[in-house]
Amino acid sequence: MVANTMMMERTGMGMPNVGMSGMMSPTMNASPNVPMAGNFLMVPRCSYKIEKCPGGIKIHCICEDKVAASMVQNLCTMLTGGMVSCCVMMNGMTVCTMNLMMGLCKYEMTETGVCISCTSGDPQCCEMIQACGDCCTCLMNNGCTCCVMMNNTPVCCGTCEPCPVPTKKK
């Protein structure tokens, strides 16, 4: 596996315990040690910088190389207009899923990936959006991985940019 991608299981990404019924029936493999390849996809690895802005948040998806950045940009272009959500995981288990349906999400291409802004003119919706950003940041700073999705399709996965460690003064 390439260092700038991440393997994700397709089923159950949007809603816990809800698979893609009727879409694909699993088949038995010839060897019990070979995983089924049909339920996995490669997702660009990135680091996130989530910041508050007037009316909501901005999620900066920052990729290390141009190929990963281009892939994120292409996925965002194809899925524009879909609902943005964040699935935060630890050790492969979903900790929290946040649907940013209470705001208007827009995408800006950047040199290193994409910037997703989610804003609302309603003060209560703005507060909810910013609380989702704070929650995501807190979970990622404590060891979780976040997968940003559009229409329940993973666009990129990763962690927060490293936070500066305060130095102790003597």
ABEGO torsion letter per residue (X at the ends): XBAABBBBBABGAABBGBBBBGABBBBBBABAABBBAAABBBBBBBBBBBBBBBGEBBBBBBBABAAAAAAAAAAAAAABGBBBBBBBBBGGBBABBBBAAABBBBBBBBAAEBBBBBBBABAAAAAAAAAAAAAAAAAAAAGBBBBBBBGGBBABBEBBBBBBBBBBBX
